[in-house]
Amino acid sequence: MRNLCFILLTLLCLGACAPGHNDYSEYIDIPIDGWKYGDTLKYYPDTHDSITYGELQIIIRHSNAYIYSNLWLEIRHFNGDSIRLDTVNIEMADVYGRWYGNGIGANFQYALTVSNNITLYRNKPIMINHIMRADKLSGIEQIGFSFNGIESDSVNLL
């Protein structure tokens, strides 16, 4: 009986830790020779609901070969029938050159919430490109996004 209670309690705790059915993340590898200006990364979210609301984070995986302390991004996504454009300056290092985020050795990952209240449409692309003053960025390994959906019964649509 004691083992059964332990197993049920463990399953209950694991169920509480499960991600929501509209949570989604995706990464795109950047070519080794660099991320060219004008190369747009396109992500096609495949969430459970066709329209969902939540928080959007941009995740940058980079190495010490990245020579800048920030990264300017242009993020485009659908907002109803139109496309919304957001310009984001992501500060990746402090004034002393110490990287924000986590990493081991020369590789780091940094995540930044760019919107707490975004509408995401299933299979409508999120497009990201850099708008730095360089033809090509070296040291960026992956760019990704993470979407944490809000359950539709807790969203106030008014």
N, C-alpha and C positions, 0 to 999 in steps of 0.2 A: 504494500500500500504506500509506503514511504517513497519507493522508487517511482511509482506511478504519479504521485503528487509532484515529485521533482521533475519528471519528464513533462508533465502538463504545464508547470510553471515555466520551464525553459522554453517550450514552444510558444507560450503566451508572450514571453519577453522577446523572442526572435520575431514574432509577428508584428510587434510594436515597432521594431527597427526596420521593417521592410519599407523600401521607397514607395512613394505614391505611384499610382498607375499612369500619371502624366509626367513623371520625372523623366528627363532624357538628357543624354550627353553624347557628344561626338567630337572627334579630333581629326584634323587633316595634317598629314606630314608635309613639311616644307622641303623642297628639293635641297640637296646638299650644297649645290652651287649658289643658293640664296633665294630669297623671296623678291621677285621682280616687281617694280612699281607697275601697277596696272593689272597684275595677276589677282583675280578675285577668287576667294575661297567660298564655295557654296555648300551649305548644309541643308539637308532636307529632313526636318524633324518628323519622326514617326510616332506621334503620341497616341494614346488610347482614344481621346476625344478629338473631334475634328477642329474644335476651337477650345483653347484652354488659356488660363491666366496664371501668371506667376512671376518668378524672379529669374532674371537672366544674368549669368556670370560668363565672363570671357576668361579663358585659361591660356596662359602662355608658358610653353616649355622652351627653355633656351639654355645656351652654354655661356661660358665666359668669353667666347668669341664675339658675342654681341657687344658692340662698342658704345652704345648709347645708354643713357640712364632712363629713357622713357620710350614709349611707342605710341604714335598717333595712329588711330584706326578709324575707318569709316565703316559703320555698321548699318546695313539696310535690311529691312524686313517689312512684310506686308502688314498694313493697318487698315483692315476693311478692304476696300477696292483700290486704295492708294499704297504707295511705298513710303515708309518713314525712314528718314536718314538721320543718324546720330553720329556725331564726331566725338571721339573719346581720346583723351590724353591719359595714357596709363603710365604712371610713375613706377618704374621698376627697381630703382636703386636710390639710396639716400645721398646726401651731399658728399659723403666720403667714399661713395662707390660700392657700398655694401648692398648686395641684392636683397630685395624683399622676397617673401615667399620661402619655400623650403627647397632644400637640395642636398645632394651628396656629391662631393668632389666638385667638378666643374659644371654640373647640370642642375638646373633650377626649375621650379614650377611656381607660378604666381597666378592667383585667381582674383578677379575684381568684379564685384557686382556692378553692372552698368544700368540695370533697371529693376526696381522692386515690383513694378506693376506693368507687365507687358502682355499683350495678347499674342498668342502663338497659334498659327494655323497649320494643321497637319499637311505635310508635303508641299507647303509654300516655303521657298528658300529663305534662309538667313544668309546674307552675303557680307563678307568681310574683306576689306583690302587695307593695306597700309598706305598712309599718306605722308610718309617721312620724306625729307628732301634728299633722298638717295635713290639711285636707279635700282639698287639691289641691296637687300638686308642680309647679312651673314650672321649666323649664331642663333637664329630662331629655328627651332626644331619642329615644333608643332603649335598650331593654334586650334583651340577648341572652345566649345561653349557647353555650359551646363544649365539646364532649365529645371527649376523646382516648381512644379505645378501646384496651384491652390485648388482644393476641392471645390467644385462648382456650387455646392450648397452654402459655402462660406463666403462667396463673392457677392459684393453689393454692386449691382449693375446700374443703380440710379445715380 
